[in-house]
Amino acid sequence: RLYSSPSLLFRKGLFQLLSAQTTTGFQTVPSSFLLFLWPVPVLFLLSLLMIVGGSANSTSGGVKGIRIGILFKSLLLEVRRVFLPSSAVTGERYYHLGENPITETMIRGATLVLLSYLILFGIGTMITAAFGYPLQGAMFESASALSNTGLSCGITSPSMPAALKLTYIFLMWAGRLEIITVLVLLASLFFSIRRWIP
């Protein structure tokens, strides 16, 4: 048995779940426990929570709960529109510092951020797995780097390959700047270089 009592298992598990979801990064479980002794679905859940991240206007990483909420409410709105007459006027609202309508611009922005996070997460996972690490560990470490959480299952270390270090550095940088800033920077660099090339 990994833990001596159910209460200890609950306490350790809840602490790690909250640490991952808020991207606080506190880890009370040894890295080797996470990768080799905890069940694989738990690592997937922790990875998902790190990608979702904390609340808007916080210093937490991840996509942020408000964007996930906006996407969820817009999905419900689209499902509801299927059952309403075409002449019906529908709309959805969310609560953040007051009641606000959900606009198409907000939905597009939230979708762009979520898709960008998922693409970078997938790339980071594939690069990590290409170095021979287990898939669940690769997902966990990529989610941790992208959301700037700092949790580790033992892959991130001074002895890991230099290419993997550079991958995680880029993921941390892109995640901290919330990806849109990075896309704007790369696009402006691309267009400025393209302007000078005949």
Backbone as CSV, one residue per row, in Angstrom:
resi,resn,N_x,N_y,N_z,CA_x,CA_y,CA_z,C_x,C_y,C_z
1,ARG,0.834,-1.194,0.000,0.000,0.000,0.000,0.867,1.240,0.000
2,LEU,0.439,2.205,-0.768,1.205,3.435,-0.914,1.059,4.339,0.300
3,TYR,-0.152,4.460,0.829,-0.396,5.301,1.996,-1.017,4.457,3.093
4,SER,-0.717,4.820,4.330,-1.120,3.988,5.466,-2.603,4.097,5.806
5,SER,-3.261,5.181,5.403,-4.676,5.338,5.743,-5.404,6.081,4.627
6,PRO,-6.712,5.882,4.518,-7.484,6.611,3.508,-7.441,8.125,3.717
7,SER,-7.388,8.566,4.981,-7.348,10.013,5.225,-6.043,10.616,4.713
8,LEU,-4.935,9.891,4.842,-3.652,10.376,4.325,-3.681,10.420,2.798
9,LEU,-4.254,9.409,2.186,-4.400,9.384,0.730,-5.250,10.562,0.261
10,PHE,-6.365,10.817,0.947,-7.244,11.930,0.585,-6.520,13.265,0.739
11,ARG,-5.818,13.437,1.854,-5.118,14.698,2.122,-4.025,14.962,1.090
12,LYS,-3.199,13.956,0.823,-2.110,14.121,-0.155,-2.675,14.339,-1.559
13,GLY,-3.693,13.553,-1.904,-4.285,13.675,-3.231,-4.953,15.018,-3.450
14,LEU,-5.727,15.478,-2.469,-6.406,16.769,-2.584,-5.400,17.905,-2.681
15,PHE,-4.336,17.827,-1.891,-3.318,18.877,-1.939,-2.688,18.952,-3.328
16,GLN,-2.347,17.801,-3.908,-1.728,17.800,-5.231,-2.700,18.270,-6.304
17,LEU,-3.979,17.911,-6.186,-4.980,18.378,-7.148,-5.124,19.898,-7.101
18,LEU,-5.208,20.457,-5.899,-5.340,21.911,-5.766,-4.075,22.630,-6.212
19,SER,-2.929,22.041,-5.921,-1.666,22.635,-6.344,-1.555,22.663,-7.865
20,ALA,-2.023,21.607,-8.517,-1.985,21.555,-9.979,-2.994,22.521,-10.588
21,GLN,-4.217,22.566,-10.052,-5.266,23.392,-10.641,-4.984,24.877,-10.478
22,THR,-4.434,25.263,-9.358,-4.124,26.675,-9.138,-2.752,27.044,-9.677
23,THR,-2.026,26.087,-10.200,-0.654,26.211,-10.698,0.283,26.787,-9.642
24,THR,0.010,26.454,-8.381,0.866,26.890,-7.280,2.213,26.197,-7.340
25,GLY,2.203,24.910,-7.643,3.444,24.173,-7.818,4.007,23.522,-6.582
26,PHE,3.288,23.569,-5.469,3.782,22.884,-4.274,3.629,21.382,-4.469
27,GLN,4.661,20.651,-4.116,4.648,19.203,-4.314,5.089,18.526,-3.030
28,THR,4.179,17.769,-2.429,4.500,17.057,-1.193,4.748,15.579,-1.445
29,VAL,4.572,15.159,-2.693,4.764,13.760,-3.066,6.070,13.659,-3.846
30,PRO,6.944,12.723,-3.508,8.189,12.578,-4.276,7.910,12.343,-5.763
31,SER,8.784,12.873,-6.607,8.593,12.779,-8.058,8.422,11.349,-8.531
32,SER,9.198,10.439,-7.981,9.114,9.045,-8.425,7.753,8.432,-8.084
33,PHE,7.111,8.904,-7.013,5.774,8.412,-6.674,4.786,8.765,-7.780
34,LEU,4.869,10.011,-8.268,3.914,10.460,-9.281,3.999,9.610,-10.540
35,LEU,5.210,9.325,-10.993,5.364,8.625,-12.263,5.177,7.124,-12.140
36,PHE,5.645,6.547,-11.047,5.673,5.088,-10.980,4.657,4.471,-10.020
37,LEU,4.166,5.212,-9.032,3.270,4.615,-8.046,1.833,5.132,-8.119
38,TRP,1.649,6.361,-8.568,0.287,6.872,-8.696,-0.331,6.324,-9.980
39,PRO,-1.641,6.101,-9.996,-2.288,5.580,-11.210,-2.167,6.565,-12.382
40,VAL,-2.087,6.034,-13.586,-1.948,6.850,-14.794,-3.106,7.840,-14.953
41,PRO,-4.382,7.461,-14.692,-5.464,8.452,-14.820,-5.276,9.676,-13.914
42,VAL,-4.627,9.497,-12.776,-4.384,10.637,-11.886,-3.412,11.614,-12.539
43,LEU,-2.376,11.099,-13.205,-1.442,11.984,-13.908,-2.142,12.730,-15.037
44,PHE,-3.042,12.048,-15.747,-3.805,12.715,-16.798,-4.693,13.811,-16.212
45,LEU,-5.327,13.538,-15.079,-6.171,14.534,-14.418,-5.345,15.734,-13.965
46,LEU,-4.185,15.479,-13.365,-3.314,16.576,-12.944,-2.860,17.402,-14.149
47,SER,-2.549,16.735,-15.255,-2.144,17.450,-16.474,-3.277,18.336,-16.980
48,LEU,-4.491,17.801,-16.992,-5.653,18.574,-17.432,-5.879,19.785,-16.534
49,LEU,-5.770,19.593,-15.227,-5.964,20.703,-14.292,-4.904,21.781,-14.482
50,MET,-3.662,21.379,-14.767,-2.613,22.372,-15.006,-2.877,23.149,-16.287
51,ILE,-3.426,22.492,-17.306,-3.736,23.191,-18.552,-4.874,24.181,-18.335
52,VAL,-5.905,23.780,-17.602,-7.023,24.694,-17.319,-6.533,25.875,-16.491
53,GLY,-5.756,25.620,-15.454,-5.185,26.695,-14.655,-6.173,27.331,-13.705
54,GLY,-5.827,28.510,-13.239,-6.602,29.184,-12.209,-7.603,30.178,-12.756
55,SER,-7.871,31.185,-11.963,-8.897,32.174,-12.278,-8.325,33.346,-13.060
56,ALA,-9.230,34.075,-13.701,-8.833,35.294,-14.399,-8.323,36.313,-13.383
57,ASN,-7.479,37.207,-13.831,-6.878,38.253,-12.995,-6.001,37.694,-11.889
58,SER,-5.575,36.453,-12.029,-4.654,35.884,-11.050,-3.309,35.669,-11.726
59,THR,-2.310,35.367,-10.933,-0.988,35.107,-11.495,-0.811,33.644,-11.869
60,SER,-1.876,32.875,-11.805,-1.771,31.457,-12.151,-1.575,31.298,-13.653
61,GLY,-1.047,30.147,-14.030,-0.849,29.852,-15.439,-2.051,29.130,-16.008
62,GLY,-1.879,28.581,-17.190,-2.938,27.815,-17.823,-3.855,28.671,-18.672
63,VAL,-4.840,28.020,-19.242,-5.790,28.685,-20.126,-6.662,29.666,-19.347
64,LYS,-6.934,29.405,-18.122,-7.759,30.171,-17.186,-9.208,29.687,-17.245
65,GLY,-9.786,29.596,-16.077,-11.138,29.081,-15.934,-12.186,29.894,-16.666
66,ILE,-11.991,31.208,-16.760,-13.009,32.039,-17.405,-13.114,31.720,-18.891
67,ARG,-11.981,31.426,-19.525,-12.022,31.071,-20.949,-12.724,29.733,-21.156
68,ILE,-12.446,28.782,-20.273,-13.126,27.490,-20.362,-14.629,27.689,-20.147
69,GLY,-14.997,28.534,-19.184,-16.408,28.824,-18.926,-17.091,29.483,-20.111
70,ILE,-16.407,30.437,-20.752,-16.975,31.107,-21.926,-17.196,30.106,-23.050
71,LEU,-16.224,29.229,-23.279,-16.377,28.222,-24.334,-17.505,27.243,-24.010
72,PHE,-17.615,26.857,-22.746,-18.679,25.938,-22.340,-20.050,26.586,-22.521
73,LYS,-20.179,27.852,-22.095,-21.468,28.540,-22.240,-21.815,28.764,-23.707
74,SER,-20.820,29.053,-24.543,-21.104,29.241,-25.969,-21.517,27.923,-26.618
75,LEU,-20.946,26.815,-26.154,-21.364,25.498,-26.652,-22.814,25.215,-26.267
76,LEU,-23.175,25.514,-25.018,-24.568,25.334,-24.588,-25.513,26.212,-25.393
77,LEU,-25.074,27.432,-25.704,-25.897,28.343,-26.493,-26.143,27.777,-27.890
78,GLU,-25.108,27.218,-28.502,-25.267,26.637,-29.841,-26.205,25.434,-29.815
79,VAL,-26.117,24.619,-28.783,-27.025,23.473,-28.656,-28.455,23.960,-28.469
80,ARG,-28.630,25.004,-27.659,-29.972,25.543,-27.421,-30.565,26.142,-28.697
81,ARG,-29.725,26.770,-29.534,-30.207,27.382,-30.774,-30.772,26.349,-31.745
82,VAL,-30.295,25.126,-31.668,-30.801,24.063,-32.544,-32.283,23.829,-32.293
83,PHE,-32.715,23.962,-31.045,-34.097,23.659,-30.676,-35.010,24.878,-30.701
84,LEU,-34.471,26.053,-30.962,-35.277,27.273,-30.995,-35.599,27.653,-32.432
85,PRO,-36.674,28.410,-32.636,-36.958,28.893,-33.995,-35.861,29.853,-34.460
86,SER,-35.696,29.950,-35.767,-34.619,30.790,-36.309,-34.808,32.269,-35.978
87,SER,-36.028,32.679,-35.668,-36.283,34.086,-35.346,-35.978,34.420,-33.882
88,ALA,-35.667,33.418,-33.072,-35.410,33.657,-31.645,-34.080,34.378,-31.452
89,VAL,-34.093,35.343,-30.549,-32.877,36.074,-30.197,-32.321,35.445,-28.927
90,THR,-31.113,34.940,-29.029,-30.511,34.268,-27.873,-29.188,34.933,-27.532
91,GLY,-28.781,34.742,-26.332,-27.501,35.274,-25.873,-27.121,34.608,-24.571
92,GLU,-25.875,34.709,-24.247,-25.369,34.095,-23.019,-24.558,35.141,-22.278
93,ARG,-24.579,35.043,-20.953,-23.849,36.002,-20.122,-22.937,35.247,-19.178
94,TYR,-21.910,35.951,-18.712,-21.023,35.381,-17.701,-20.800,36.433,-16.624
95,TYR,-20.362,35.990,-15.476,-20.158,36.888,-14.344,-18.674,36.977,-14.028
96,HIS,-18.121,38.159,-14.260,-16.741,38.458,-13.889,-16.675,39.964,-13.691
97,LEU,-16.570,40.384,-12.461,-16.627,41.806,-12.115,-17.915,42.427,-12.645
98,GLY,-18.999,41.698,-12.505,-20.296,42.134,-12.993,-20.777,41.224,-14.109
99,GLU,-22.023,41.428,-14.511,-22.606,40.603,-15.564,-22.198,41.147,-16.928
100,ASN,-21.709,40.267,-17.795,-21.228,40.673,-19.114,-21.783,39.735,-20.180
101,PRO,-22.106,40.277,-21.354,-22.547,39.403,-22.447,-21.344,38.702,-23.084
102,ILE,-21.570,37.494,-23.557,-20.521,36.770,-24.277,-20.627,37.155,-25.744
103,THR,-19.555,37.719,-26.282,-19.542,38.162,-27.678,-18.771,37.165,-28.541
104,GLU,-18.959,37.288,-29.847,-18.232,36.423,-30.785,-16.726,36.641,-30.674
105,THR,-16.310,37.872,-30.424,-14.884,38.168,-30.270,-14.305,37.426,-29.077
106,MET,-15.052,37.393,-27.987,-14.585,36.673,-26.800,-14.481,35.182,-27.075
107,ILE,-15.450,34.640,-27.791,-15.436,33.210,-28.111,-14.243,32.890,-29.005
108,ARG,-14.001,33.744,-30.013,-12.849,33.524,-30.895,-11.542,33.609,-30.120
109,GLY,-11.432,34.588,-29.230,-10.214,34.734,-28.434,-9.971,33.545,-27.521
110,ALA,-11.024,33.095,-26.851,-10.887,31.937,-25.959,-10.544,30.681,-26.744
111,THR,-11.147,30.532,-27.922,-10.847,29.371,-28.764,-9.405,29.404,-29.237
112,LEU,-8.928,30.576,-29.644,-7.543,30.713,-30.105,-6.557,30.365,-28.998
113,VAL,-6.808,30.864,-27.794,-5.912,30.569,-26.675,-5.926,29.080,-26.358
114,LEU,-7.120,28.484,-26.289,-7.213,27.058,-25.970,-6.525,26.200,-27.032
115,LEU,-6.788,26.483,-28.304,-6.154,25.698,-29.370,-4.641,25.883,-29.373
116,SER,-4.177,27.102,-29.134,-2.730,27.347,-29.075,-2.096,26.566,-27.935
117,TYR,-2.745,26.583,-26.774,-2.242,25.806,-25.637,-2.191,24.323,-25.972
118,LEU,-3.254,23.810,-26.571,-3.298,22.383,-26.882,-2.252,21.999,-27.921
119,ILE,-2.018,22.862,-28.910,-0.990,22.575,-29.915,0.392,22.559,-29.272
120,LEU,0.704,23.576,-28.472,2.009,23.602,-27.799,2.154,22.443,-26.821
121,PHE,1.080,22.111,-26.131,1.099,20.970,-25.214,1.391,19.681,-25.979
122,GLY,0.739,19.502,-27.121,0.973,18.313,-27.942,2.396,18.244,-28.466
123,ILE,2.923,19.378,-28.923,4.304,19.408,-29.415,5.277,19.077,-28.291
124,GLY,5.081,19.694,-27.130,5.951,19.411,-25.985,5.886,17.958,-25.554
125,THR,4.684,17.394,-25.571,4.518,15.983,-25.205,5.233,15.077,-26.198
126,MET,5.089,15.362,-27.497,5.741,14.522,-28.512,7.262,14.611,-28.421
127,ILE,7.785,15.812,-28.197,9.240,15.960,-28.081,9.748,15.205,-26.864
128,THR,9.048,15.323,-25.741,9.469,14.616,-24.526,9.401,13.109,-24.724
129,ALA,8.319,12.632,-25.332,8.180,11.191,-25.574,9.229,10.689,-26.561
130,ALA,9.659,11.554,-27.490,10.684,11.157,-28.460,12.021,10.863,-27.783
131,PHE,12.234,11.411,-26.612,13.462,11.131,-25.864,13.344,9.849,-25.040
132,GLY,12.246,9.126,-25.194,12.100,7.832,-24.547,11.393,7.844,-23.208
133,TYR,10.826,8.972,-22.828,10.098,9.040,-21.562,8.686,8.509,-21.756
134,PRO,8.064,7.967,-20.691,6.689,7.460,-20.821,5.715,8.580,-21.184
135,LEU,4.666,8.216,-21.916,3.708,9.208,-22.407,3.059,9.983,-21.270
136,GLN,2.651,9.291,-20.190,1.992,10.003,-19.095,2.945,11.001,-18.436
137,GLY,4.221,10.653,-18.324,5.203,11.586,-17.774,5.458,12.748,-18.713
138,ALA,5.498,12.464,-20.024,5.706,13.516,-21.019,4.559,14.521,-20.996
139,MET,3.320,14.018,-20.877,2.166,14.912,-20.797,2.214,15.756,-19.529
140,PHE,2.543,15.121,-18.423,2.579,15.808,-17.136,3.616,16.930,-17.147
141,GLU,4.825,16.623,-17.611,5.899,17.624,-17.613,5.618,18.753,-18.596
142,SER,5.048,18.432,-19.759,4.726,19.476,-20.736,3.638,20.404,-20.207
143,ALA,2.622,19.835,-19.570,1.565,20.663,-18.978,2.126,21.532,-17.862
144,SER,3.023,20.978,-17.064,3.622,21.731,-15.967,4.471,22.885,-16.487
145,ALA,5.256,22.630,-17.541,6.093,23.691,-18.105,5.236,24.767,-18.759
146,LEU,4.238,24.371,-19.543,3.410,25.329,-20.266,2.585,26.198,-19.326
147,SER,2.139,25.632,-18.221,1.334,26.406,-17.271,2.183,27.050,-16.179
148,ASN,3.503,26.854,-16.240,4.427,27.418,-15.246,4.107,26.949,-13.840
149,THR,3.692,25.701,-13.710,3.323,25.161,-12.407,4.539,24.760,-11.600
150,GLY,5.430,23.997,-12.196,6.629,23.563,-11.488,6.542,22.182,-10.885
151,LEU,5.396,21.518,-11.016,5.318,20.135,-10.552,6.150,19.261,-11.486
152,SER,6.724,18.206,-10.945,7.540,17.327,-11.777,7.347,15.880,-11.359
153,CYS,7.403,15.010,-12.348,7.365,13.577,-12.065,8.752,12.968,-12.230
154,GLY,9.772,13.797,-12.256,11.144,13.321,-12.290,11.846,13.486,-13.618
155,ILE,11.151,13.871,-14.666,11.788,14.052,-15.975,12.607,15.336,-15.995
156,THR,12.038,16.417,-15.480,12.758,17.684,-15.445,13.858,17.600,-14.403
157,SER,15.086,17.704,-14.879,16.244,17.618,-13.990,17.440,18.240,-14.698
158,PRO,18.509,18.527,-13.967,19.699,19.087,-14.614,20.312,18.151,-15.654
159,SER,20.044,16.861,-15.541,20.670,15.897,-16.449,19.836,15.581,-17.690
160,MET,18.694,16.221,-17.860,17.886,15.915,-19.045,18.553,16.507,-20.285
161,PRO,18.236,15.989,-21.477,18.881,16.453,-22.707,18.686,17.953,-22.938
162,ALA,19.684,18.581,-23.553,19.653,20.029,-23.784,18.475,20.434,-24.664
163,ALA,18.147,19.626,-25.665,17.011,19.954,-26.539,15.703,19.967,-25.754
164,LEU,15.592,19.081,-24.777,14.390,19.047,-23.944,14.351,20.256,-23.008
165,LYS,15.510,20.661,-22.514,15.567,21.876,-21.693,15.091,23.083,-22.500
166,LEU,15.572,23.198,-23.744,15.156,24.317,-24.594,13.655,24.259,-24.892
167,THR,13.138,23.053,-25.084,11.696,22.894,-25.311,10.908,23.402,-24.114
168,TYR,11.317,23.010,-22.923,10.604,23.439,-21.715,10.778,24.933,-21.458
169,ILE,11.944,25.469,-21.789,12.144,26.919,-21.650,11.159,27.657,-22.550
170,PHE,11.026,27.200,-23.796,10.081,27.843,-24.711,8.646,27.698,-24.214
171,LEU,8.288,26.497,-23.739,6.928,26.286,-23.224,6.645,27.201,-22.035
172,MET,7.615,27.324,-21.128,7.412,28.202,-19.963,7.261,29.653,-20.392
173,TRP,8.088,30.072,-21.319,8.044,31.447,-21.804,6.711,31.723,-22.500
174,ALA,6.307,30.829,-23.396,5.049,31.015,-24.128,3.849,30.953,-23.185
175,GLY,3.888,30.052,-22.221,2.785,29.940,-21.270,2.667,31.151,-20.367
176,ARG,3.787,31.690,-19.929,3.759,32.860,-19.047,3.226,34.075,-19.782
177,LEU,3.566,34.206,-21.066,3.090,35.349,-21.849,1.707,35.111,-22.448
178,GLU,1.104,33.975,-22.126,-0.243,33.605,-22.569,-0.358,33.407,-24.074
179,ILE,0.683,33.022,-24.725,0.739,32.548,-26.107,0.341,33.604,-27.139
180,ILE,-0.719,34.350,-26.927,-1.137,35.359,-27.909,-0.024,36.378,-28.110
181,THR,0.608,36.801,-27.030,1.717,37.748,-27.117,2.848,37.166,-27.944
182,VAL,3.135,35.892,-27.751,4.194,35.223,-28.507,3.824,35.160,-29.987
183,LEU,2.561,34.848,-30.288,2.122,34.798,-31.684,2.231,36.166,-32.348
184,VAL,1.871,37.224,-31.633,1.986,38.582,-32.178,3.453,38.924,-32.424
185,LEU,4.323,38.577,-31.476,5.754,38.842,-31.629,6.323,38.094,-32.832
186,LEU,6.016,36.802,-32.940,6.528,36.014,-34.063,5.979,36.514,-35.396
187,ALA,4.706,36.899,-35.423,4.117,37.424,-36.661,4.776,38.734,-37.062
188,SER,5.023,39.625,-36.102,5.668,40.901,-36.436,7.098,40.679,-36.910
189,LEU,7.820,39.733,-36.294,9.170,39.407,-36.765,9.129,38.841,-38.180
190,PHE,8.188,37.945,-38.431,8.067,37.331,-39.750,7.790,38.387,-40.814
191,PHE,6.845,39.290,-40.550,6.497,40.289,-41.553,7.592,41.333,-41.724
192,SER,8.323,41.661,-40.658,9.415,42.626,-40.809,10.576,42.019,-41.592
193,ILE,10.852,40.737,-41.388,11.910,40.069,-42.159,11.469,39.906,-43.610
194,ARG,10.222,39.567,-43.802,9.706,39.362,-45.156,9.730,40.654,-45.965
195,ARG,9.567,41.776,-45.294,9.582,43.061,-45.978,10.963,43.358,-46.560
196,TRP,12.018,42.883,-45.893,13.385,43.170,-46.335,13.903,42.164,-47.352
197,ILE,13.225,41.031,-47.494,13.657,40.026,-48.466,12.960,40.306,-49.792
198,PRO,13.756,40.435,-50.889,13.127,40.756,-52.188,12.329,39.606,-52.750
